[in-house]
C-alpha cells in the first residue's frame, strides 16, 4: 500500500504540509480497491484483523457519533469501541471529529458503517497518514525505495522466535505487499492509456536516433532530418494550422537501402505518409491522421550485426509512446483513398498481441522487423552477387502469453525427440512433419522450444533413420530466414557437409537440399566452403552411369547437388572453388539431360559462375 | 549328417528357384552356414534344423538385433510351420526377405513382427509392449507409462487411416509407403546396413 500510494496515486503539490489526493479516476479506483481490501480484511483474515497497530491511524472524520451502533460506547460526542487492546485502551476512539483506529477489525467495521461516505473517509485517512504501514507495524517497516529488506528481517525473526505476534506481523506485511502489487498493476493500466506523445519526447527520440545515423557501415540509418528548421515556442515544428490537428513535426528518414520515408509525428502517434508528391505543400496539406490510433513501426533496415541488439532496445523505447494498447488489436489500415494520389497516412504494421495487458512497462512488441524485400532479395532467380541477402534478421519480440497451438504440438513431440530412443524419435519426427511446417508460427515454435538444437544434434549421430527424419524437417523449416541463421549459428552446416560423405544416397540428397536452403546468406556460404562442402557437392554431380541414359536416382542426386551449388555460387570465392573442383565440365554434362527440374539449377549455377566480376 | 553332393546340388537348385533373392553361389553359402549352425545346436532336431536360441544368437551377432521381443517374433515368422525348428528352406527364404527383400516384402515382414498375437491388427497394447522401453529421459513429475501411452497415441494418429483404433495391414502399408521411415516404427526388426 505504501509503495502504491507513494508512486501511483496522484497527489497535489503540497501547499502547506501534506498534499491531498487529487480527484481523478485513477485515484478513485485506487481508493476503491483499498476500501475493498480493508473491508474484507476482517472476514478473510480474522486473526490478523485483531492485531493492534503500533500507533493509531488518525484523521479528521465527517462521521458523527450517531452512526455508531452496537459494540461502541457512545457518550455524547465521543465514541469508544468496546473492544480494547491488551493495554486496556479502546481500539477506536472518536472525539472532536478526530478518529483514531487501532486495528483492521475496527477499520473494516468503520467502513461498513460509513456506507456512502467511505470514499471520503478513506481519502481523509490516507491523506493524514501518508505511510500507513509505519503506523500499523512500526517505523522499521516504512516504505523504502529500492530494496526492501523488511520482509526478510521479519522472516528471520519469525524463524527465531516464532511467537504469534511476529507471525501475525509477517502475514500482515505480506498482505499489504500483495495489495501494493495489485494497486500498482491496476494503476499501470490506467496510466498507460493516457500517454500521449509530446514534442519533448519526440525531440529526444530524434536526437537519439540521429546519433546512430550517418554515412558509413556501422550506422543504422543514413539520415534523419526534420523538414523544418524552425521550432515554435511549444517545441513543435509543424505549422500552426497543423498543430491544431495535433501534429508535432515531420521527419525525413533515409535508411540505407531503400527509398526515404516521410514521417508525421502527432500527439496521436507517428505515421508514415503514403504517396510522395514532388510539391512539398501537398504533403502537409493532405495528411490526414486518422482519428483512431494505430500502432506502427518504422521498418528498420539494419545492415550491421553489431548494432542489432542495441537498436532493438532503443527503438523499443522510441516506440513506447507510439504503441497504444487500446486499439492495437485491430488491423485497420485506414488508407485515405484521397484522389490524385495525395499523400495519405498508412499504418505500416500493427501489433499482434492483445491490448491492455501492459503488465510491464516494457512494451510488448510484435512488430515485425523484416528486411524490406527479403523474399525477393533471396530469390534464386537473380544472379550477380550484389543482390545478396545481406540484412540480418532482427528477432521478433514475442509479447504476451498467447502461444499458438502449434507451439504445444511441437512441445509435446519435442519431448520424444529429446528423450526417446531412436524408435520413439523416428515416430515423433514423422509426426512432426504433419504439423504445418511451412507456417511461420510452427517454424518459430520449433526454434523456441529448443527443438532446433535437438534436430541438429540428431544429425551428428550415426542413426541413419534419425538423420533422415531430422533433415526432412530441417529442409522444410529452413525456408524461414530466422531458422536459417539459427541453423548456421548452431553449427548445423558443418554437420550437413559431413553427411555428404554418407553412403546413403537419400541422406545425401536431403543434406544437399537443406544446404541449398540454408546457404542463402553470405556467412553460411562461407562456412560451407570452409568445411570442404563445395568439393563434396561437386562430387554429387558425378553420376554412376556415365552413359547417355540418366538414371532417375542419379538425376535426383545431381539435382540436389546442383541446387546446393546454385545457392553457394552466389559468393565469389565459392565460384572459384567450384571451378577448382572441376565442377564446370560436370555441370555442362548435365545440360544434355532432358529433365527440367535438374536443368534449372544447373543452368542457374552456370550463370552464376559465368557472371563473376573480374 | 552331411548330405551327399548330389543331394546338396538338388537342394541348392530348388532353393535358388524358390527364393527370388539369391543366386546359386549365395545359396550355397547360406546352406553351409546353416549346416554349421545345426551342428552347433543341440541334437533335439536331429540335424534337420536349429531352434530358437541358436537363431537368436546368430541374428544377434550377425545383424546386431538385440531386442528379445522382436527376435522372438522374427523367429516365429521364419518358422512357417511353427514347429519350433527352422529348416533350411525356412532359413534361406527368411533371410531373403531380411537381406534383399523388396519394400512390399519388408512391409509384410515388419507387420507380422509387430502383430504380436497374429490377429492381423497391431493394437494399442501391442504397440505399448514394443515401445515401453523407448523413452529414455522422462520428467520426474510424469508417470512413466503416460509418456509411452502418449507416444502410442501419436503413432496411431499418424498411421491409423481407417480410424478404428488399431493398425490393420492396409493402414500400416499405406503409412509406410507415404513415409519410408515408418517401416520399423515400433522397433528395429531388419538388419542394419552398416
Interface residues (C-beta under 8 A of the other chain):
Chain A: X412 X413 X415 X416 X418 X419 X420 X421 X422 X423 X424 X426 X427 X428 X429 X430 X431 X433 X434 X464 X465 X468 X469 X503 X504
Chain B: X131 X133 X134 X135 X136 X137 X138 X147 X150 X151 X154 X155 X157 X158 X179 X181 X182 X184 X185 X186 X187 X188 X193
